[in-house]
């Protein structure tokens, strides 16, 4: 589904990603872990198409197409979804209007008629139930005045509405209490099926108690320094990131 | 010696040559204000950029022009306007049509609407409600610095009169459609008086439309008295062509525990200047002043707001926003005056503007003068571009950049519009603003008025 090959990227001339290669197959959940400043969020930004990140080398192939040639909105319509670490507040734009526009853009892209008002409202209702989001949130402006937890739940709700093929969740667990964390994780688990994939970016192992990854990568200083199964997350939780840093330093000096 | 500008001289001349004619139309009471006003105008003149309050707005291009009509329409002109009566509104509102700001006086000059409100020509209002008229007329429209108020008082001949008797609650608003139309370049100076007595409740929507391409200049003065415990809302929708200039001077005088709101929505117009004066003249009064403008090409929109807290425990809130495209310019000047006795005042002000191009320009000036100590006041002003993060957020959900920009601008504007309490009008305004943002003619789908 997604093949990243030797990806290098910089922000304002500063090199952040220093050669990342990774492949995500349909139905897989990949966790990307790593200490602060390792480049996790930059990787998410590149995948979603943020302009301030400059790709200097490497390729990203998504469903056989060159992802780097696509506009952010086209990536979304082709099935990529980014769950933001810091969801943006947009006063004056209602959740209903926002989601209706987004859903219908997706439908247009897939050659479908726009949803009728009643079908759309039904879809909203169903998805709200699925992700256990408070009904009232959907009647407000996008993220305006939402608590940290509400914003993250709203990301999962949007993901449920848009049914992406590849969802990238950028530290969706940060700042969540245990109940919100459970709701977010349940949302992901309910939306998971054999054809779609997830990249879960997280600093802590906690989220991975609820979302079981197939593959765990450790990102450090712009490189993937370790890839293993779900047991790697537990090891990181136990020992922290220092042993990995040491291992790398040893390798460099050796 | 002060050298009067040639432009001011022109209007002094106009007054001298026509004062007999004007005085013939109106009553001795109205006429008794003219000489003093004229003297004041003679002293102040047409505001120039040297006048602090007009620093960002150049009125010369509209005042330095020889108009063919300077006075109210003749009866024949009203015939066409009368045809529109009661047909233009599909809001659940009483429809009234004005021509160039004047009430058509062909049939009944003043009428009572179901619900108890009187509406009609100013001169007729004075005849039928002399006592009320004399109590309020000329009492609120005062200025020591702005000559335009006095120019209006000295030469206005008629306008709109609305009387809401004590305790009358109008469940339906009144929608005034003001048609601006003439075969000649025209300078209009309507004079309006609205008296909302104690415990009354009234909303008025005023929609301006230019129907002919001639050059128009309007200098309107509206005095509003809002009695104790009364509720009053005024919403203006300004939709004029680029060769039209509109200056509104609205003075809202409030008594104890009254609640008012003013909302100026400027969709289109060559040069617009809205002067809105709020006087909180009794404890517990609340005043909300809103404004939104969308400008492009060479348009210029200027909102000047003056909120005067004269009594304790009053609340005021100003929210003004502008979206400026092309090489358009705009200005906002919001003054809050808290007098020494006005303890417990709450006064807020916010002005946000979006510049869509490098050539668009906005000047904003908060002016807080606080002479009481137990006061909560805040103000904030921003001038900026659309938020890149918000734009990306929308794009990342599959919404293309053009549509995302529209949504953000719409959301920005909607924050002002959502304060309109009449739901149908709120929706209508949302649609008009969306059409305007898309670059289409902002015209109601069902409207019979084909404005230009």
Interface residues (C-beta under 8 A of the other chain):
Chain A: X48 X49 X50 X51 X71 X72 X73 X75 X76 X77 X81 X82 X84 X87 X88 X90 X91 X92 X93 X97 X98 X101 X102 X105 X106 X109 X141 X142 X158 X162
Chain B: X387 X389 X390 X392 X393 X394 X395 X396 X397 X398 X399 X400 X401 X403 X404 X407 X408 X410 X411 X412 X413 X414 X415 X418
